[in-house]
Amino acid sequence: MVNDFTFARLPVVHFGAGKLSELPKIASAFGTRALLITGARSLQAAGRLESVHRGLGQAGIHWESLIIDAEPSTEFIDATCARLRGLETERSREPDAATGIAGFQVVIGIGGGSVIDGAKAISAMLPHANTVLDHLEDVGRNVPHSGIKIPYVAVPTTSGTGGEMTKNAVLSMVGRYGYKKSLRHDNLIPDAVIVDPELMVTCPPHITAACGMDAFTQLLEPYLSPIASPLTDALAFSGLERIRDHLIPACTDKGGDVSVRAGMAYASLLSGVALANAGLGIVHGMASPIGGFFDIPHGVVCGTLVASATESNIAALRKRGSNPAALAKLARVGLLFGGEAGKTEAWNCDFLAARLREWTALLQLPRLGVYGISASDMDRILDKTSNRHNPVKLDRDEMAELISRRL
Ligand SMILES: [Fe+2]
């Protein structure tokens, strides 16, 4: 049976080694005044920034540079947009005839998840004078964003968040009353995406591991989600196959192999589509408050928790007996990751949990305690944790145990 579903539109995707060279042509379709946003190091270290500049120049594109070197905060987005609007006024640029927008005609974001999301938020807020907090889910005034933005070309350099395929930008404020929440509108889906695995070969092993486990989680959780459809299942499973083949090689001896990086980039891309259309489970439900309270990379939270969460989900699903389809899916993933066809469903579920524990150790994913998180933080984390779209509703004790195993 095929259940009812809604499937969001997708950006135009240009995927393949060397595709970065098409950026000038792709960007110039939107205009000749660009805001070029990059990370602090990766593009420079790979010696590619110069060739990006050269290509844009040859295509007659003028650009302003901006660096995003941390997960973007609401203050950063507001301050940056205010400064850039000032620049636009200073130059008294004429509004573009087609869009009515003065100043920048296209935003280009080249970098990891922080750049992809930060650039998405800037492209959404630059044409407006208000604070992004107005539109931030739960913590803001809940004013819907109008959807008016500057066209956005996203170029990921890590295989992790899949943010290049989604309509939300995750922004945070870290601290005692911190949060990690989304700015969201259908129009914020990037207009074009370039996925060039050559950009990923210089990504260091610990970042590849955290981002790769995040991509894995963003495939597994939508696959197990109560609102999954056959369409999202097909995409998630296709991504999981690439994770099986490429995650460990990408983090160990084959990080410099473009075909290995291409496999991870494909998995990450699909994880964005899967999560946008089938939602996320308990790992991401916990990642939101943990990432708001503590300065810890999103990929590390997800990577360090996913094995423990899988163990908790399997135990709770067995105890409740409420969702046999989810256990069958977990067994199918277990089989995909090295289980045995002749064994029972329960055996393959347990195999999956054991395989994930093995990967957590092999990839040396840091424990939460490394970032200052302790048992005394449990209550405030659980108060803000969502079970939304998890295949089983975990109770408070089960969630506490899940986290405790990784403190
Ligand atoms: Fe994630």
Residues whose N, C-alpha, C, O or C-beta is under 5 A from the ligand:
A	BS01	LIG	D214
